[in-house]
Amino acid sequence: MIATHAQVLARFGHALSDPTRSRLLLALREAPGYPAELADLLGVSRQSLSNHLSCLRGCGLVAAVPQGRRVRYEIADARMSHALGDLLGVVLAVNEDLCADGAAS
């Protein structure tokens, strides 16, 4: 059981280890979005965004919701949105100087 929990946390850590994926998760925490809009928001190519979405889907953090011919992406579980907010709050409380450059927003 401990190994399984460790694997889950490692998967979560991998998802957050890339700044673009972290920004993508925070953007999706605010509101669901479509790939083209998310790519523009984050200032990355659509191909790059697609790769990051694929990683986040593979980790079970993001869900793809078909809407006609388009696909909307959202946080897979509402608890994840709360967990991201809690995690960010704890990290900022522990060492606020690490995010002084605004990288967390």
C-alpha positions as CSV (number, residue, x, y, z in Angstrom):
1,M,0.0,0.0,0.0
2,I,2.8,2.4,0.8
3,A,4.5,1.7,-2.5
4,T,1.2,2.5,-4.3
5,H,0.8,5.8,-2.4
6,A,4.4,6.7,-3.2
7,Q,3.8,6.0,-6.9
8,V,0.7,8.2,-6.9
9,L,2.6,11.0,-5.2
10,A,5.5,10.6,-7.7
11,R,3.0,10.8,-10.6
12,F,1.5,14.0,-9.1
13,G,5.0,15.4,-8.6
14,H,5.9,14.7,-12.2
15,A,2.8,16.5,-13.4
16,L,3.7,19.6,-11.3
17,S,7.5,19.5,-12.1
18,D,7.0,21.3,-15.4
19,P,6.2,25.0,-15.1
20,T,3.9,24.9,-18.1
21,R,1.9,22.0,-16.7
22,S,1.7,23.8,-13.4
23,R,0.4,26.9,-15.1
24,L,-2.0,24.8,-17.1
25,L,-3.4,23.1,-14.0
26,L,-3.8,26.5,-12.3
27,A,-5.6,27.9,-15.4
28,L,-7.9,24.9,-15.5
29,R,-8.5,25.3,-11.8
30,E,-10.0,28.7,-12.7
31,A,-12.1,27.5,-15.6
32,P,-12.3,24.7,-18.1
33,G,-10.8,25.6,-21.5
34,Y,-10.2,24.6,-25.1
35,P,-6.7,23.8,-26.4
36,A,-6.3,26.8,-28.7
37,E,-7.5,29.2,-26.0
38,L,-5.3,27.6,-23.4
39,A,-2.2,27.7,-25.7
40,D,-2.8,31.4,-26.3
41,L,-3.3,32.0,-22.6
42,L,-0.1,30.2,-21.7
43,G,1.9,31.5,-24.6
44,V,2.9,28.1,-25.9
45,S,2.3,26.3,-29.2
46,R,-0.7,24.1,-29.7
47,Q,1.5,21.1,-30.1
48,S,3.3,21.8,-26.9
49,L,0.0,22.3,-25.1
50,S,-1.3,19.0,-26.6
51,N,1.7,17.2,-25.1
52,H,1.2,18.7,-21.7
53,L,-2.5,17.9,-21.8
54,S,-1.7,14.3,-22.7
55,C,0.7,14.0,-19.7
56,L,-1.9,15.5,-17.4
57,R,-4.6,13.2,-18.8
58,G,-2.3,10.2,-18.3
59,C,-1.7,11.2,-14.7
60,G,-5.5,11.4,-14.2
61,L,-5.5,15.1,-13.3
62,V,-7.3,16.4,-16.4
63,A,-10.3,15.2,-18.2
64,A,-11.3,15.7,-21.9
65,V,-15.0,16.5,-22.4
66,P,-16.2,16.2,-26.0
67,Q,-18.5,19.1,-27.0
68,G,-19.6,18.6,-30.5
69,R,-16.5,18.9,-32.7
70,R,-14.5,20.4,-29.9
71,V,-13.0,19.0,-26.8
72,R,-13.0,21.0,-23.6
73,Y,-10.5,20.2,-20.8
74,E,-11.1,20.5,-17.1
75,I,-9.7,19.3,-13.8
76,A,-10.7,15.7,-13.6
77,D,-12.0,15.9,-10.0
78,A,-13.2,18.9,-8.0
79,R,-11.1,17.7,-5.1
80,M,-8.0,18.3,-7.2
81,S,-8.9,21.9,-7.5
82,H,-9.1,22.2,-3.8
83,A,-5.9,20.2,-3.3
84,L,-4.0,22.5,-5.7
85,G,-5.2,25.6,-3.8
86,D,-4.2,24.0,-0.5
87,L,-0.8,22.9,-1.8
88,L,-0.1,26.4,-3.2
89,G,-1.1,27.9,0.1
90,V,1.1,25.6,2.1
91,V,4.1,26.2,-0.2
92,L,3.7,30.0,0.0
93,A,3.3,29.8,3.8
94,V,6.5,27.7,4.2
95,N,8.7,29.9,2.0
96,E,7.0,32.9,0.4
97,D,10.3,34.1,-1.1
98,L,10.3,31.2,-3.6
99,C,7.4,32.7,-5.4
100,A,8.3,36.3,-5.1
101,D,8.8,36.6,-8.9
102,G,5.2,35.8,-9.5
103,A,5.9,32.4,-11.0
104,A,3.1,30.8,-9.1
105,S,0.4,33.0,-10.6
